[in-house]
Amino acid sequence: MANNILKGKKGIIFGALNEQSIAWKVAERAHEEGATFVLTNAPIAMRMGEIKKLAEKTGSEIIPADATNLEDLENLISKSMEILGGKVDFILHSIGMSVNVRKGLHYTEQNYDYTIKGFDVSALSFHKVLQTAMKLDAINEWGSVLALSYIAAQRTFPDYNDMADNKAYLESIARSFGYHYGVAKKVRVNTISQSPTMTTAGSGVKGFNEFLNYAEEMSPLGNAPAEACANYCIAMFSDLTKYVTMQNLFHDGGFSSTGVTQSVIEKFKG
Ligand SMILES: NC(=O)c1ccc[n+]([C@@H]2O[C@H](COP(=O)([O-])OP(=O)(O)OC[C@H]3O[C@@H](n4cnc5c(N)ncnc54)[C@H](O)[C@@H]3O)[C@@H](O)[C@H]2O)c1
């Protein structure tokens, strides 16, 4: 299903860890649609080596960068422009991690060093990417920057823990930076709020399987798969969505607008 809608476009894709990663699917689809891009991930994630397969498949170079580290980001963005032969047209921020979740700490019993680390990785890194790109004037006019979010930013899902707060901040950055980057350079900034998806980051959340099944039953179209999320990202990187900016876009099979479904009601019949 390739239509070359990203023909000639250049980009940077953060966060492809393995074949399940949403960023992995976006890279595959961006390649099919004619884009060229640099792949990046935290140096520690590189050790797993999976990303090399993706780089070969998509003809991409890999530049390691810790998205919380400004020096790494400057190096990544300036080298990407050298490799790609100019400014980029799109950036995908597909990064998330909570140390409190990893260590099994309850939301009401956080270790604040962990909280700050998770916030830096999951939310502030988006601002750092945008600020560095702006400083280096690295994005073409009408360029498109996306981060991935989750509906726990608006509504409470208890086991999502401090990631809920991180996602709320992430979505706020899309609005605030989207304003400034829009005025300065006509660059657009959005978040896509994706259905629960079976990935390394997703399955780290307690009770994830049950939760995935619940969301499936609460979504008129069912949960949106990672491949469909990738397609939405491609549409957002293309010129077909030029005037969409500062939005949090739900990609969730209708979950966010559904109060209850018949199949869920059935489970409560007396
Ligand atoms: N899986 C879900 O259910 C779901 C739902 C909605 C939104 N999301 C979001 O989608 C995004 C991608 O997650 P995924 O589900 O594909 O899982 P994933 O585990 O494949 O991707 C998370 C990525 O973040 C990277 N990362 C962590 N720390 C980093 C750092 N310091 N610098 C650079 N990269 C770093 C990891 O190496 C990994 O590649 C995340 O923002 C996640 O919160 C996921």
The ligand as a Tripos MOL2 file, in Angstrom:
@<TRIPOS>MOLECULE
LIG
   44    48     1     0     0
SMALL
NO_CHARGES

@<TRIPOS>ATOM
      1 N1          2.5120    0.3730   24.0060 N.am      1 LIG1
      2 C1          1.4600    1.0620   24.3900 C.2       1 LIG1
      3 O1          0.4840    0.5330   24.9290 O.2       1 LIG1
      4 C2          1.4280    2.5400   24.1350 C.ar      1 LIG1
      5 C3          0.1920    3.2140   24.1170 C.ar      1 LIG1
      6 C4          0.1730    4.5960   23.9300 C.ar      1 LIG1
      7 C5          1.3810    5.2750   23.7710 C.ar      1 LIG1
      8 N2          2.5780    4.5830   23.8020 N.ar      1 LIG1
      9 C6          3.8170    5.3360   23.6570 C.3       1 LIG1
     10 O2          4.4690    4.9800   22.4620 O.3       1 LIG1
     11 C7          5.8500    5.3080   22.6070 C.3       1 LIG1
     12 C8          6.6990    4.1440   22.1200 C.3       1 LIG1
     13 O3          6.5790    3.0380   22.9700 O.3       1 LIG1
     14 P1          6.3900    1.5350   22.4530 P.3       1 LIG1
     15 O4          5.0910    1.0720   22.9860 O.co2     1 LIG1
     16 O5          6.6850    1.4270   21.0080 O.co2     1 LIG1
     17 O6          7.4980    0.7560   23.3160 O.3       1 LIG1
     18 P2          9.0800    0.5150   23.1100 P.3       1 LIG1
     19 O7          9.5490   -0.0190   24.4130 O.co2     1 LIG1
     20 O8          9.3170   -0.3010   21.9080 O.co2     1 LIG1
     21 O9          9.6710    1.9930   22.8630 O.3       1 LIG1
     22 C9         10.1070    2.8490   23.8980 C.3       1 LIG1
     23 C10        11.4570    3.3930   23.4460 C.3       1 LIG1
     24 O10        11.9510    4.4210   24.3060 O.3       1 LIG1
     25 C11        13.3660    4.3300   24.2190 C.3       1 LIG1
     26 N3         14.0360    5.0830   25.2680 N.ar      1 LIG1
     27 C12        13.9610    4.8960   26.6200 C.ar      1 LIG1
     28 N4         14.7760    5.7670   27.2470 N.ar      1 LIG1
     29 C13        15.3570    6.5380   26.2800 C.ar      1 LIG1
     30 C14        16.2870    7.6190   26.3040 C.ar      1 LIG1
     31 N5         16.8010    8.0910   27.4580 N.pl3     1 LIG1
     32 N6         16.6820    8.1590   25.1150 N.ar      1 LIG1
     33 C15        16.1980    7.7060   23.9390 C.ar      1 LIG1
     34 N7         15.2970    6.6830   23.8680 N.ar      1 LIG1
     35 C16        14.8950    6.1140   25.0130 C.ar      1 LIG1
     36 C17        13.5760    2.8220   24.3660 C.3       1 LIG1
     37 O11        14.9050    2.4060   24.0660 O.3       1 LIG1
     38 C18        12.5340    2.3030   23.3850 C.3       1 LIG1
     39 O12        13.0620    2.2020   22.0780 O.3       1 LIG1
     40 C19         6.0700    5.6900   24.0650 C.3       1 LIG1
     41 O13         6.0000    7.0960   24.2040 O.3       1 LIG1
     42 C20         4.8560    5.0610   24.7220 C.3       1 LIG1
     43 O14         4.5330    5.6620   25.9650 O.3       1 LIG1
     44 C21         2.6160    3.2420   23.9620 C.ar      1 LIG1
@<TRIPOS>BOND
     1     1     2 1
     2     2     3 2
     3     2     4 1
     4     4     5 ar
     5     4    44 ar
     6     5     6 ar
     7     6     7 ar
     8     7     8 ar
     9     8     9 1
    10     8    44 ar
    11     9    10 1
    12     9    42 1
    13    10    11 1
    14    11    12 1
    15    11    40 1
    16    12    13 1
    17    13    14 1
    18    14    15 2
    19    14    16 1
    20    14    17 1
    21    17    18 1
    22    18    19 2
    23    18    20 1
    24    18    21 1
    25    21    22 1
    26    22    23 1
    27    23    24 1
    28    23    38 1
    29    24    25 1
    30    25    26 1
    31    25    36 1
    32    26    27 ar
    33    26    35 ar
    34    27    28 ar
    35    28    29 ar
    36    29    30 ar
    37    29    35 ar
    38    30    31 1
    39    30    32 ar
    40    32    33 ar
    41    33    34 ar
    42    34    35 ar
    43    36    37 1
    44    36    38 1
    45    38    39 1
    46    40    41 1
    47    40    42 1
    48    42    43 1
@<TRIPOS>SUBSTRUCTURE
     1 LIG1         1 GROUP 0 **** ****
